């Protein structure tokens, strides 16, 4: 039997895109999955769109009050029953064989705590806008090595949709850190990666929508750069001891993050439009 995989969608005002996201999950080549969707008191027709899709694998939950992003993301994790978990935002999509390939990596490699794949960046119309690659090697790699090197270059773990992890690690990492607003997923991936090895698949198995009105868009546009940089400093200082980083290396990481934010703002203005 294939292990049960829990795919989580934390939803909030996503009526315009969530059907595409759901369809990309239900049409996976890997069939033993549950789709856990938690709506955080949406004000649009998100719930109606979800209820219009007839599939017994969908488990819809409606929060009695708005929990906010970190609260709702953690609630999603609490509701999962699968051996493996993947969280995807309600406007992103997966390639048809994404779950099959990532679940196989976890099944065949017991020392791997997380599997991840490359990401295609698309606009609101699905038009290709770029490619976000994971760490340069492929196959099994040390999670701590990836995390440390990422602090001096880029977030190799990327957005939530790129990663699948074992449910068993939740007892050790305790979900998303509510002190973050922008990079709560980055922090979780670092904590999981530090527990063992990561399996890297250099294929674009997921599709991330680049939007001006998203959290990522706000950061890349420069509007929330200072807040983001403060969160990055908190992230690096939090993990500095475990990853053997000096004070000088912490400051270098923060500087590199600031420069990458600037480069991201240029990219957004040139290539992404509302």
ZIQUI-V770477 format. One record per run of one state. SS is the DSSP state (H for helix, E for strand, L for the rest). FROM is the first residue (numbers start at 1). TO is the last residue. If there is no record, write none. Layout:
BEGIN
ss->(SS,SS)
from->(FROM,FROM)
to->(TO,TO)
END
This chain:
BEGIN
ss->(L,E,L,H,L,E,L,H,L,E,L,H,L,E,L,E,L,H,L,E,L,E,L,E,H,L,H,E,H,L,H,L,E,L,H,L,H,L,H,L)
from->(1,5,12,18,27,33,40,46,52,58,63,68,80,84,88,93,95,98,109,112,123,128,133,139,143,151,160,163,167,174,184,194,197,210,215,221,225,240,247,272)
to->(4,11,17,26,32,39,45,51,57,62,67,79,83,87,92,94,97,108,111,122,127,132,138,142,150,159,162,166,173,183,193,196,209,214,220,224,239,246,271,274)
END
